C-alpha cells in the first residue's frame, strides 16, 4: 500500500531521529568507557618540607591567640541625625584574665566592642586603658573562655634585619590571615598623638593591610615581637612597607594600662614653644616657653624664654649625645630613656653650649 506523502515524510523524520538518538547513545557509551573520562590518580606527596611544617605549626599554635575585633561607633551626619558606623581590626590575647591588646585607633570612639576568637561567637569587651601616644589599647572580655591562650611574648631588643617574621590578622575582614616577610629595618619612628613619636619601630615587608592593625608580628619561634599598626602606601593597601610597635615597649605600656588605665608619660616639666612657630623662626631644637616650678627642669636650672622681651632662654639641642632638632625627636629620646632615668641634655643659651643632667619623670603623676 502506498502511504500518503505527508505520512511518508513523517515516518522518515522519526527514523532519522531514532538513528540520531542511537548515535548519541553510542557516542555517550564510548565516552563513558573511554579512559580519558576516569578521575586521575593522585600522586603521593610525602611529608612537608621542614621549613613548611615549621610555619604550619607556628600558625596552628598562634592563631587561637589572635582576635578579630569589630566596633560600633555613633556619628552625626550633616543633618544632625545619629548614624552607626562599624569598624574592624585585630588584636591578641595578653593573659588568662581576658585582656586583649590592640591599637588605640582600632577602638577609638567606639561605643561597643566585640571580640571573636577561633570559630566562637563574638564576645563583648569593655575598655581597660588607652595610650594614644603609643597607639595601644587594652580591652577586657566580659565573658572569659576557659581555654584562653595568651600569645607567647618575645623581645624586640635583639632583632636583626633580615630575619623572618610572620603576621596574623584580619585584613579586609578576612579572618586569620597569615603573611610572611622579613625585618626590613629597625629603629624607625612612628608619629602618633601630641607631637609624639614611637621610637624603635620595626619595619617589615610582610603584607599588612587595613584590618591587620593591632595584630601580632611574630618571630620564627611564634613569639610576639611587635604590634602591627601602620602601612605606608599611596593606595592604602600593602606596598611592602609596614610598621609594628616593638614588643619591649608593649611590655612596658600594657601592664600600666591594666593596672592604672593609663601609661606613663615621660617628661622633665617644661612647656615647649609650638613646633610650627619654632620652624617659622628658623630655629632648631626645643625652645622652652615655660619651666614648671618644682620640676626636674627647674632643679637643673633650665630657663624659659622671656615673654616680654622675646629673648630666648635655654634651647635643648641634644639628649644623651643624640642631636635633637624637633620636639618630636626630643620626646622620642625621653621615651627611649624611660621614666626615672637621668638624661644628659645639651642646651644652648646666648650661643653658649653646656651639658645639664635632668631626671625623667611621669608627667601624669
BELBEL-V336937 format. One record per pair of residues at least 4 apart in sequence whose C-alpha atoms are under 6 Angstrom apart, sorted by the first residue. I is the first residue (numbers start at 1). J is the second residue. D is the distance in whole Angstrom. If there is no record, write none. Layout:
I/J/D
I/J/D
This chain:
3/8/6
22/26/6
23/27/6
30/34/6
48/53/6
58/222/6
59/63/6
64/118/6
65/92/5
65/93/5
65/149/5
65/150/6
65/151/5
66/91/6
66/92/4
67/90/6
67/91/5
67/92/5
67/116/6
67/117/5
68/90/5
68/115/6
68/116/5
69/88/6
69/89/5
69/90/5
69/114/6
69/115/5
70/87/6
70/88/4
70/113/6
70/114/5
71/86/6
71/87/5
71/110/6
71/112/6
71/113/5
72/85/6
72/86/5
72/110/6
72/111/6
72/112/5
73/84/6
73/85/5
73/110/5
73/111/5
74/83/6
74/84/5
75/82/6
75/83/5
76/80/5
76/81/5
76/82/5
76/83/6
77/81/6
89/106/6
89/211/4
89/213/6
90/169/6
90/170/6
90/212/6
90/213/6
90/214/5
90/215/5
91/101/5
91/102/4
91/214/5
91/215/5
92/100/5
92/101/6
93/100/5
93/150/5
93/151/6
94/99/6
94/100/6
94/150/5
95/99/6
95/150/5
96/148/6
98/140/5
98/141/5
98/144/5
99/139/6
99/140/4
100/138/6
100/139/5
100/140/6
101/137/6
101/138/5
102/136/6
102/137/5
102/214/4
103/135/5
103/136/4
103/137/5
103/214/5
104/108/6
104/132/6
104/135/5
104/136/5
104/137/5
113/124/6
113/125/5
114/122/6
114/123/5
114/124/4
114/125/6
115/122/5
115/123/5
116/122/4
124/142/6
125/140/5
125/141/4
125/142/5
126/139/5
126/140/5
127/139/4
128/138/5
128/139/5
128/261/6
129/137/6
129/138/5
129/257/5
129/261/4
129/262/6
130/137/4
131/135/6
131/136/5
131/263/6
133/192/6
133/193/5
152/223/5
153/223/5
153/224/5
154/223/5
154/224/5
154/225/5
155/225/6
155/247/6
155/248/6
156/225/5
156/246/6
156/247/5
156/248/6
161/183/5
161/184/6
161/185/6
162/182/5
162/183/5
163/182/5
163/183/6
164/181/6
164/182/5
165/180/6
165/181/5
165/182/5
165/218/6
165/219/5
166/179/6
166/180/5
166/217/6
166/218/5
167/178/6
167/179/5
167/216/6
167/217/5
168/177/5
168/178/5
169/176/5
169/177/5
169/212/5
169/215/5
170/174/5
170/175/4
170/176/6
170/177/6
170/211/5
170/212/5
171/209/5
171/210/5
171/211/4
171/212/5
172/210/6
172/211/5
179/206/6
179/207/6
180/206/5
181/205/5
181/206/4
182/204/6
182/205/6
183/204/5
184/203/5
184/204/5
185/203/5
186/202/5
187/200/4
187/201/5
188/200/6
188/201/5
189/197/6
189/198/6
189/199/5
189/201/6
190/197/5
190/198/5
191/197/4
192/196/6
192/197/5
195/328/5
196/328/5
197/332/6
199/332/6
201/244/6
201/245/5
201/246/6
202/243/6
202/244/5
203/242/6
203/243/5
204/241/6
204/242/5
205/240/4
205/241/5
207/238/6
208/212/6
208/238/6
209/237/5
209/238/5
213/228/5
213/229/5
214/227/6
214/228/5
214/229/6
215/227/6
215/228/6
216/227/5
217/224/6
217/225/6
217/226/5
217/227/6
218/222/5
218/223/5
218/224/5
218/225/5
219/223/6
225/247/5
226/244/5
226/245/5
226/246/4
226/247/5
227/244/5
227/245/5
228/244/4
229/244/5
230/242/6
230/243/5
231/241/6
231/242/4
232/241/6
233/239/6
250/254/6
253/263/6
256/260/6
256/263/5
257/261/4
257/262/5
257/263/6
264/362/5
265/362/5
265/363/5
266/339/5
266/361/6
266/362/5
267/360/5
267/361/6
267/363/6
268/296/6
268/297/5
268/360/5
269/292/5
269/295/5
269/297/6
270/290/6
270/291/5
270/292/6
271/289/6
271/290/5
272/287/6
272/288/5
272/289/5
273/287/6
273/288/6
273/289/5
278/283/6
279/283/6
284/325/5
285/316/6
285/317/5
285/324/6
285/325/4
285/326/5
286/315/5
286/316/5
286/327/6
287/315/5
288/304/5
289/304/5
289/305/6
290/304/5
296/358/6
296/359/6
297/302/6
298/302/6
303/313/5
303/314/5
304/313/5
305/311/6
305/312/4
305/313/4
306/310/5
306/311/5
313/349/6
314/347/6
314/348/6
314/349/5
315/347/5
315/348/5
316/346/6
316/347/4
317/323/6
317/324/5
317/346/6
317/347/6
318/322/5
318/323/4
318/324/5
318/345/6
318/346/5
319/344/6
319/345/5
320/343/6
320/344/5
324/329/6
324/330/6
339/360/5
339/361/5
339/362/6
340/360/5
340/361/6
341/359/6
341/360/6
342/358/6
342/359/4
342/360/6
343/357/6
343/358/5
344/356/6
344/357/4
345/355/6
345/356/5
346/354/6
346/355/5
347/353/6
347/354/6
348/352/5
348/353/4
